[in-house]
């Protein structure tokens, strides 16, 4: 339940409609600093796209938990980005998301 402090704020968060949030998976969930970030801003009506790295697990319950914290947001299923990702593969992923 701890919430680490974030050292800097995102300026003009209201101007963003889609926010990509990246993190390492820790025991099938996002790190608590991500929860701090999601609690710090109003994500109502915004789209959140989680992406993560892991030594062996998937996203687990991270997208679901993120949606519960960022009330009123649309949280996409997300993607694991382990290893090298080509620019083309990332463009296709964004296109598949409708972005």
N, CA, C and O atoms as CSV, one atom per row, in Angstrom:
chain,resi,resn,atom,element,x,y,z
A,1,UNK,N,N,0.815,-1.204,0.000
A,1,UNK,CA,C,0.000,0.000,0.000
A,1,UNK,C,C,0.856,1.263,0.000
A,1,UNK,O,O,0.314,2.369,-0.018
A,2,UNK,N,N,2.189,1.120,0.020
A,2,UNK,CA,C,3.034,2.314,0.034
A,2,UNK,C,C,2.942,3.049,-1.302
A,2,UNK,O,O,2.656,2.448,-2.337
A,3,UNK,N,N,3.185,4.337,-1.262
A,3,UNK,CA,C,3.164,5.153,-2.474
A,3,UNK,C,C,4.432,5.996,-2.506
A,3,UNK,O,O,4.496,7.039,-1.855
A,4,UNK,N,N,5.448,5.556,-3.259
A,4,UNK,CA,C,6.669,6.355,-3.381
A,4,UNK,C,C,6.351,7.722,-3.984
A,4,UNK,O,O,5.405,7.867,-4.759
A,5,UNK,N,N,7.143,8.704,-3.623
A,5,UNK,CA,C,6.953,10.062,-4.112
A,5,UNK,C,C,7.577,10.196,-5.497
A,5,UNK,O,O,8.650,9.652,-5.758
A,6,UNK,N,N,6.903,10.918,-6.374
A,6,UNK,CA,C,7.437,11.218,-7.706
A,6,UNK,C,C,8.160,12.552,-7.615
A,6,UNK,O,O,7.630,13.511,-7.053
A,7,UNK,N,N,9.357,12.618,-8.160
A,7,UNK,CA,C,10.175,13.826,-8.000
A,7,UNK,C,C,9.761,14.974,-8.920
A,7,UNK,O,O,9.992,16.134,-8.579
A,8,UNK,N,N,9.165,14.690,-10.059
A,8,UNK,CA,C,8.770,15.744,-10.999
A,8,UNK,C,C,7.319,15.560,-11.433
A,8,UNK,O,O,6.790,14.449,-11.421
A,9,UNK,N,N,6.693,16.651,-11.812
A,9,UNK,CA,C,5.324,16.589,-12.308
A,9,UNK,C,C,5.307,16.678,-13.826
A,9,UNK,O,O,6.218,17.233,-14.440
A,10,UNK,N,N,4.256,16.121,-14.423
A,10,UNK,CA,C,4.046,16.261,-15.859
A,10,UNK,C,C,3.345,17.598,-16.072
A,10,UNK,O,O,2.260,17.834,-15.539
A,11,UNK,N,N,3.963,18.452,-16.842
A,11,UNK,CA,C,3.348,19.744,-17.135
A,11,UNK,C,C,2.249,19.562,-18.174
A,11,UNK,O,O,2.398,18.802,-19.131
A,12,UNK,N,N,1.154,20.264,-17.970
A,12,UNK,CA,C,0.049,20.266,-18.939
A,12,UNK,C,C,-0.513,18.881,-19.227
A,12,UNK,O,O,-0.806,18.561,-20.379
A,13,UNK,N,N,-0.666,18.065,-18.208
A,13,UNK,CA,C,-1.210,16.718,-18.410
A,13,UNK,C,C,-2.572,16.768,-19.107
A,13,UNK,O,O,-2.936,15.840,-19.830
A,14,UNK,N,N,-3.316,17.842,-18.889
A,14,UNK,CA,C,-4.650,17.934,-19.497
A,14,UNK,C,C,-4.605,17.943,-21.019
A,14,UNK,O,O,-5.614,17.646,-21.658
A,15,UNK,N,N,-3.468,18.275,-21.618
A,15,UNK,CA,C,-3.382,18.318,-23.076
A,15,UNK,C,C,-3.235,16.928,-23.702
A,15,UNK,O,O,-3.387,16.777,-24.914
A,16,UNK,N,N,-2.946,15.929,-22.896
A,16,UNK,CA,C,-2.750,14.583,-23.429
A,16,UNK,C,C,-4.055,13.802,-23.405
A,16,UNK,O,O,-4.785,13.824,-22.414
A,17,UNK,N,N,-4.343,13.112,-24.506
A,17,UNK,CA,C,-5.537,12.277,-24.596
A,17,UNK,C,C,-5.184,10.804,-24.440
A,17,UNK,O,O,-5.991,10.001,-23.970
A,18,UNK,N,N,-3.966,10.468,-24.842
A,18,UNK,CA,C,-3.462,9.101,-24.727
A,18,UNK,C,C,-2.134,9.144,-24.000
A,18,UNK,O,O,-1.254,9.937,-24.336
A,19,UNK,N,N,-1.992,8.276,-22.989
A,19,UNK,CA,C,-0.769,8.245,-22.193
A,19,UNK,C,C,-0.232,6.812,-22.191
A,19,UNK,O,O,-0.906,5.894,-21.722
A,20,UNK,N,N,0.962,6.626,-22.707
A,20,UNK,CA,C,1.643,5.342,-22.656
A,20,UNK,C,C,2.395,5.283,-21.325
A,20,UNK,O,O,3.159,6.191,-20.998
A,21,UNK,N,N,2.177,4.219,-20.566
A,21,UNK,CA,C,2.807,4.076,-19.254
A,21,UNK,C,C,3.627,2.793,-19.258
A,21,UNK,O,O,3.078,1.697,-19.372
A,22,UNK,N,N,4.941,2.936,-19.133
A,22,UNK,CA,C,5.838,1.790,-19.174
A,22,UNK,C,C,6.454,1.495,-17.827
A,22,UNK,O,O,6.712,2.402,-17.037
A,23,UNK,N,N,6.690,0.214,-17.567
A,23,UNK,CA,C,7.216,-0.198,-16.272
A,23,UNK,C,C,7.669,-1.654,-16.325
A,23,UNK,O,O,7.278,-2.392,-17.229
A,24,UNK,N,N,8.491,-2.074,-15.360
A,24,UNK,CA,C,8.785,-3.503,-15.225
A,24,UNK,C,C,7.669,-4.158,-14.422
A,24,UNK,O,O,7.140,-3.549,-13.492
A,25,UNK,N,N,7.308,-5.374,-14.761
A,25,UNK,CA,C,6.298,-6.122,-14.002
A,25,UNK,C,C,6.952,-6.669,-12.739
A,25,UNK,O,O,8.031,-7.259,-12.791
A,26,UNK,N,N,6.294,-6.469,-11.616
A,26,UNK,CA,C,6.749,-7.013,-10.335
A,26,UNK,C,C,5.653,-7.898,-9.789
A,26,UNK,O,O,4.627,-7.399,-9.327
A,27,UNK,N,N,5.848,-9.197,-9.834
A,27,UNK,CA,C,4.883,-10.153,-9.313
A,27,UNK,C,C,3.500,-9.957,-9.939
A,27,UNK,O,O,2.489,-9.955,-9.237
A,28,UNK,N,N,3.465,-9.793,-11.250
A,28,UNK,CA,C,2.243,-9.712,-12.059
A,28,UNK,C,C,1.453,-8.415,-11.880
A,28,UNK,O,O,0.294,-8.343,-12.287
A,29,UNK,N,N,2.054,-7.406,-11.287
A,29,UNK,CA,C,1.396,-6.107,-11.141
A,29,UNK,C,C,2.411,-4.994,-11.414
A,29,UNK,O,O,3.618,-5.228,-11.464
A,30,UNK,N,N,1.894,-3.796,-11.586
A,30,UNK,CA,C,2.733,-2.621,-11.807
A,30,UNK,C,C,3.398,-2.205,-10.491
A,30,UNK,O,O,2.846,-2.460,-9.421
A,31,UNK,N,N,4.569,-1.572,-10.551
A,31,UNK,CA,C,5.209,-1.075,-9.336
A,31,UNK,C,C,4.367,0.030,-8.687
A,31,UNK,O,O,3.616,0.726,-9.372
A,32,UNK,N,N,4.492,0.183,-7.398
A,32,UNK,CA,C,3.690,1.174,-6.661
A,32,UNK,C,C,3.914,2.601,-7.157
A,32,UNK,O,O,3.005,3.424,-7.052
A,33,UNK,N,N,5.082,2.917,-7.689
A,33,UNK,CA,C,5.312,4.275,-8.216
A,33,UNK,C,C,4.359,4.570,-9.371
A,33,UNK,O,O,3.994,5.726,-9.586
A,34,UNK,N,N,3.952,3.550,-10.114
A,34,UNK,CA,C,2.965,3.726,-11.187
A,34,UNK,C,C,1.612,4.076,-10.587
A,34,UNK,O,O,0.885,4.908,-11.130
A,35,UNK,N,N,1.274,3.446,-9.471
A,35,UNK,CA,C,0.024,3.793,-8.790
A,35,UNK,C,C,0.059,5.246,-8.321
A,35,UNK,O,O,-0.934,5.964,-8.440
A,36,UNK,N,N,1.204,5.676,-7.788
A,36,UNK,CA,C,1.357,7.079,-7.373
A,36,UNK,C,C,1.089,8.001,-8.555
A,36,UNK,O,O,0.366,8.989,-8.426
A,37,UNK,N,N,1.667,7.682,-9.698
A,37,UNK,CA,C,1.482,8.480,-10.909
A,37,UNK,C,C,0.012,8.534,-11.308
A,37,UNK,O,O,-0.510,9.610,-11.602
A,38,UNK,N,N,-0.657,7.390,-11.322
A,38,UNK,CA,C,-2.057,7.341,-11.739
A,38,UNK,C,C,-2.967,8.102,-10.773
A,38,UNK,O,O,-3.979,8.666,-11.189
A,39,UNK,N,N,-2.618,8.118,-9.511
A,39,UNK,CA,C,-3.407,8.843,-8.514
A,39,UNK,C,C,-3.166,10.347,-8.554
A,39,UNK,O,O,-3.983,11.124,-8.058
A,40,UNK,N,N,-2.047,10.758,-9.144
A,40,UNK,CA,C,-1.656,12.168,-9.126
A,40,UNK,C,C,-2.388,13.021,-10.163
A,40,UNK,O,O,-2.391,14.247,-10.056
A,41,UNK,N,N,-3.006,12.395,-11.160
A,41,UNK,CA,C,-3.613,13.146,-12.256
A,41,UNK,C,C,-5.037,12.668,-12.509
A,41,UNK,O,O,-5.416,11.565,-12.116
A,42,UNK,N,N,-5.807,13.505,-13.164
A,42,UNK,CA,C,-7.166,13.148,-13.567
A,42,UNK,C,C,-7.090,12.495,-14.948
A,42,UNK,O,O,-6.798,13.164,-15.940
A,43,UNK,N,N,-7.349,11.205,-15.008
A,43,UNK,CA,C,-7.299,10.463,-16.266
A,43,UNK,C,C,-8.684,10.230,-16.858
A,43,UNK,O,O,-8.821,9.471,-17.817
A,44,UNK,N,N,-9.695,10.860,-16.314
A,44,UNK,CA,C,-11.053,10.665,-16.819
A,44,UNK,C,C,-11.121,11.032,-18.302
A,44,UNK,O,O,-10.733,12.130,-18.700
A,45,UNK,N,N,-11.617,10.099,-19.107
A,45,UNK,CA,C,-11.747,10.313,-20.540
A,45,UNK,C,C,-10.463,10.100,-21.330
A,45,UNK,O,O,-10.479,10.177,-22.559
A,46,UNK,N,N,-9.356,9.834,-20.651
A,46,UNK,CA,C,-8.084,9.600,-21.336
A,46,UNK,C,C,-7.896,8.102,-21.581
A,46,UNK,O,O,-8.487,7.264,-20.900
A,47,UNK,N,N,-7.067,7.791,-22.559
A,47,UNK,CA,C,-6.703,6.410,-22.841
A,47,UNK,C,C,-5.323,6.148,-22.264
A,47,UNK,O,O,-4.390,6.917,-22.495
A,48,UNK,N,N,-5.195,5.065,-21.516
A,48,UNK,CA,C,-3.917,4.648,-20.950
A,48,UNK,C,C,-3.490,3.372,-21.656
A,48,UNK,O,O,-4.262,2.420,-21.768
A,49,UNK,N,N,-2.249,3.365,-22.130
A,49,UNK,CA,C,-1.705,2.191,-22.812
A,49,UNK,C,C,-0.520,1.677,-22.001
A,49,UNK,O,O,0.564,2.257,-22.061
A,50,UNK,N,N,-0.712,0.591,-21.238
A,50,UNK,CA,C,0.403,0.052,-20.477
A,50,UNK,C,C,1.338,-0.773,-21.366
A,50,UNK,O,O,0.899,-1.469,-22.282
A,51,UNK,N,N,2.632,-0.677,-21.072
A,51,UNK,CA,C,3.597,-1.571,-21.689
A,51,UNK,C,C,4.639,-1.894,-20.638
A,51,UNK,O,O,4.928,-1.076,-19.764
A,52,UNK,N,N,5.200,-3.081,-20.724
A,52,UNK,CA,C,6.073,-3.523,-19.648
A,52,UNK,C,C,7.173,-4.447,-20.150
A,52,UNK,O,O,7.150,-4.947,-21.274
A,53,UNK,N,N,8.134,-4.646,-19.259
A,53,UNK,CA,C,9.184,-5.631,-19.461
A,53,UNK,C,C,9.122,-6.602,-18.288
A,53,UNK,O,O,8.640,-6.261,-17.208
A,54,UNK,N,N,9.613,-7.807,-18.513
A,54,UNK,CA,C,9.611,-8.807,-17.448
A,54,UNK,C,C,10.602,-9.900,-17.791
A,54,UNK,O,O,10.870,-10.187,-18.958
A,55,UNK,N,N,11.134,-10.496,-16.750
A,55,UNK,CA,C,12.025,-11.627,-16.947
A,55,UNK,C,C,11.288,-12.910,-17.258
A,55,UNK,O,O,11.912,-13.895,-17.652
A,56,UNK,N,N,9.966,-12.924,-17.091
A,56,UNK,CA,C,9.262,-14.154,-17.383
A,56,UNK,C,C,7.754,-14.118,-17.265
A,56,UNK,O,O,7.086,-15.040,-17.732
A,57,UNK,N,N,7.195,-13.082,-16.655
A,57,UNK,CA,C,5.739,-13.055,-16.508
A,57,UNK,C,C,5.111,-12.100,-17.513
A,57,UNK,O,O,5.798,-11.290,-18.135
A,58,UNK,N,N,3.802,-12.208,-17.660
A,58,UNK,CA,C,3.059,-11.298,-18.521
A,58,UNK,C,C,2.578,-10.091,-17.736
A,58,UNK,O,O,3.030,-9.852,-16.616
A,59,UNK,N,N,1.665,-9.333,-18.319
A,59,UNK,CA,C,1.137,-8.141,-17.665
A,59,UNK,C,C,0.267,-8.465,-16.453
A,59,UNK,O,O,0.020,-7.599,-15.613
A,60,UNK,N,N,-0.186,-9.683,-16.363
A,60,UNK,CA,C,-0.978,-10.069,-15.202
A,60,UNK,C,C,-2.192,-9.174,-15.019
A,60,UNK,O,O,-2.932,-8.922,-15.970
A,61,UNK,N,N,-2.395,-8.695,-13.805
A,61,UNK,CA,C,-3.549,-7.858,-13.488
A,61,UNK,C,C,-3.241,-6.372,-13.593
A,61,UNK,O,O,-4.073,-5.547,-13.214
A,62,UNK,N,N,-2.071,-6.012,-14.095
A,62,UNK,CA,C,-1.686,-4.596,-14.149
A,62,UNK,C,C,-2.709,-3.733,-14.894
A,62,UNK,O,O,-3.124,-2.717,-14.338
A,63,UNK,N,N,-3.142,-4.069,-16.116
A,63,UNK,CA,C,-4.114,-3.208,-16.796
A,63,UNK,C,C,-5.418,-3.043,-16.011
A,63,UNK,O,O,-5.970,-1.944,-15.941
A,64,UNK,N,N,-5.902,-4.126,-15.428
A,64,UNK,CA,C,-7.132,-4.059,-14.637
A,64,UNK,C,C,-6.940,-3.150,-13.422
A,64,UNK,O,O,-7.784,-2.298,-13.148
A,65,UNK,N,N,-5.849,-3.325,-12.703
A,65,UNK,CA,C,-5.574,-2.500,-11.520
A,65,UNK,C,C,-5.416,-1.033,-11.904
A,65,UNK,O,O,-5.893,-0.148,-11.193
A,66,UNK,N,N,-4.752,-0.777,-13.017
A,66,UNK,CA,C,-4.550,0.599,-13.460
A,66,UNK,C,C,-5.892,1.272,-13.747
A,66,UNK,O,O,-6.081,2.443,-13.419
A,67,UNK,N,N,-6.816,0.540,-14.354
A,67,UNK,CA,C,-8.146,1.079,-14.629
A,67,UNK,C,C,-8.918,1.385,-13.356
A,67,UNK,O,O,-9.683,2.347,-13.306
A,68,UNK,N,N,-8.721,0.572,-12.332
A,68,UNK,CA,C,-9.390,0.810,-11.049
A,68,UNK,C,C,-8.846,2.069,-10.369
A,68,UNK,O,O,-9.590,2.787,-9.700
A,69,UNK,N,N,-7.571,2.330,-10.538
A,69,UNK,CA,C,-6.950,3.504,-9.920
A,69,UNK,C,C,-7.266,4.764,-10.718
A,69,UNK,O,O,-7.625,5.790,-10.141
A,70,UNK,N,N,-7.136,4.692,-12.044
A,70,UNK,CA,C,-7.368,5.858,-12.916
A,70,UNK,C,C,-8.833,5.849,-13.335
A,70,UNK,O,O,-9.159,5.518,-14.475
A,71,UNK,N,N,-9.688,6.205,-12.433
A,71,UNK,CA,C,-11.144,6.163,-12.654
A,71,UNK,C,C,-11.550,6.969,-13.884
A,71,UNK,O,O,-11.062,8.078,-14.104
A,72,UNK,N,N,-12.449,6.394,-14.681
A,72,UNK,CA,C,-12.967,7.078,-15.859
A,72,UNK,C,C,-12.072,7.012,-17.074
A,72,UNK,O,O,-12.386,7.588,-18.116
A,73,UNK,N,N,-10.946,6.303,-16.946
A,73,UNK,CA,C,-10.034,6.170,-18.083
A,73,UNK,C,C,-10.390,4.916,-18.881
A,73,UNK,O,O,-11.158,4.066,-18.432
A,74,UNK,N,N,-9.813,4.829,-20.066
A,74,UNK,CA,C,-9.900,3.626,-20.896
A,74,UNK,C,C,-8.503,3.027,-20.887
A,74,UNK,O,O,-7.564,3.634,-21.401
A,75,UNK,N,N,-8.358,1.844,-20.310
A,75,UNK,CA,C,-7.046,1.192,-20.257
A,75,UNK,C,C,-7.017,0.091,-21.304
A,75,UNK,O,O,-7.797,-0.860,-21.251
A,76,UNK,N,N,-6.116,0.236,-22.243
A,76,UNK,CA,C,-5.946,-0.771,-23.295
A,76,UNK,C,C,-5.292,-2.020,-22.699
A,76,UNK,O,O,-4.688,-1.938,-21.629
A,77,UNK,N,N,-5.400,-3.178,-23.369
A,77,UNK,CA,C,-4.824,-4.410,-22.830
A,77,UNK,C,C,-3.318,-4.327,-22.575
A,77,UNK,O,O,-2.814,-4.995,-21.673
A,78,UNK,N,N,-2.610,-3.537,-23.335
A,78,UNK,CA,C,-1.175,-3.391,-23.111
A,78,UNK,C,C,-0.350,-4.409,-23.851
A,78,UNK,O,O,-0.874,-5.261,-24.568
A,79,UNK,N,N,0.965,-4.308,-23.665
A,79,UNK,CA,C,1.874,-5.176,-24.414
A,79,UNK,C,C,3.167,-5.366,-23.632
A,79,UNK,O,O,3.648,-4.452,-22.964
A,80,UNK,N,N,3.715,-6.567,-23.729
A,80,UNK,CA,C,5.045,-6.842,-23.199
A,80,UNK,C,C,6.057,-6.467,-24.277
A,80,UNK,O,O,5.917,-6.865,-25.434
A,81,UNK,N,N,7.062,-5.711,-23.899
A,81,UNK,CA,C,8.074,-5.261,-24.859
A,81,UNK,C,C,9.455,-5.738,-24.434
A,81,UNK,O,O,10.375,-4.935,-24.281
A,82,UNK,N,N,9.596,-7.022,-24.247
A,82,UNK,CA,C,10.899,-7.588,-23.907
A,82,UNK,C,C,11.774,-7.658,-25.149
A,82,UNK,O,O,11.292,-7.979,-26.235
A,83,UNK,N,N,13.034,-7.365,-24.996
A,83,UNK,CA,C,13.954,-7.443,-26.121
A,83,UNK,C,C,13.811,-6.257,-27.056
A,83,UNK,O,O,13.075,-5.311,-26.777
A,84,UNK,N,N,14.523,-6.321,-28.166
A,84,UNK,CA,C,14.527,-5.235,-29.148
A,84,UNK,C,C,13.197,-5.190,-29.892
A,84,UNK,O,O,12.689,-6.218,-30.341
A,85,UNK,N,N,12.647,-4.006,-30.016
A,85,UNK,CA,C,11.420,-3.783,-30.780
A,85,UNK,C,C,11.734,-2.833,-31.930
A,85,UNK,O,O,12.264,-1.745,-31.704
A,86,UNK,N,N,11.421,-3.223,-33.138
A,86,UNK,CA,C,11.685,-2.347,-34.277
A,86,UNK,C,C,10.681,-1.196,-34.297
A,86,UNK,O,O,9.580,-1.310,-33.758
A,87,UNK,N,N,11.066,-0.112,-34.910
A,87,UNK,CA,C,10.165,1.034,-35.043
A,87,UNK,C,C,8.909,0.625,-35.803
A,87,UNK,O,O,7.813,1.076,-35.471
A,88,UNK,N,N,9.050,-0.210,-36.804
A,88,UNK,CA,C,7.903,-0.670,-37.584
A,88,UNK,C,C,6.939,-1.485,-36.714
A,88,UNK,O,O,5.724,-1.309,-36.800
A,89,UNK,N,N,7.480,-2.369,-35.884
A,89,UNK,CA,C,6.627,-3.181,-35.007
A,89,UNK,C,C,5.867,-2.292,-34.023
A,89,UNK,O,O,4.699,-2.551,-33.733
A,90,UNK,N,N,6.509,-1.261,-33.516
A,90,UNK,CA,C,5.843,-0.338,-32.587
A,90,UNK,C,C,4.773,0.485,-33.297
A,90,UNK,O,O,3.716,0.752,-32.726
A,91,UNK,N,N,5.041,0.887,-34.535
A,91,UNK,CA,C,4.025,1.611,-35.315
A,91,UNK,C,C,2.797,0.732,-35.562
A,91,UNK,O,O,1.662,1.196,-35.449
A,92,UNK,N,N,3.028,-0.530,-35.898
A,92,UNK,CA,C,1.914,-1.461,-36.129
A,92,UNK,C,C,1.104,-1.673,-34.853
A,92,UNK,O,O,-0.124,-1.747,-34.899
A,93,UNK,N,N,1.785,-1.770,-33.724
A,93,UNK,CA,C,1.100,-1.921,-32.442
A,93,UNK,C,C,0.205,-0.708,-32.181
A,93,UNK,O,O,-0.960,-0.860,-31.816
A,94,UNK,N,N,0.750,0.492,-32.369
A,94,UNK,CA,C,-0.037,1.719,-32.164
A,94,UNK,C,C,-1.217,1.767,-33.129
A,94,UNK,O,O,-2.313,2.181,-32.750
A,95,UNK,N,N,-1.000,1.350,-34.361
A,95,UNK,CA,C,-2.088,1.344,-35.346
A,95,UNK,C,C,-3.180,0.355,-34.943
A,95,UNK,O,O,-4.369,0.640,-35.082
A,96,UNK,N,N,-2.765,-0.809,-34.443
A,96,UNK,CA,C,-3.734,-1.808,-33.975
A,96,UNK,C,C,-4.560,-1.292,-32.803
A,96,UNK,O,O,-5.700,-1.713,-32.605
A,97,UNK,N,N,-3.980,-0.379,-32.030
A,97,UNK,CA,C,-4.696,0.225,-30.907
A,97,UNK,C,C,-5.656,1.314,-31.371
A,97,UNK,O,O,-6.463,1.823,-30.593
A,98,UNK,N,N,-5.557,1.664,-32.654
A,98,UNK,CA,C,-6.397,2.744,-33.190
A,98,UNK,C,C,-5.831,4.123,-32.921
A,98,UNK,O,O,-6.557,5.118,-32.917
A,99,UNK,N,N,-4.529,4.172,-32.698
A,99,UNK,CA,C,-3.879,5.457,-32.382
A,99,UNK,C,C,-3.112,5.999,-33.561
A,99,UNK,O,O,-2.508,7.068,-33.466
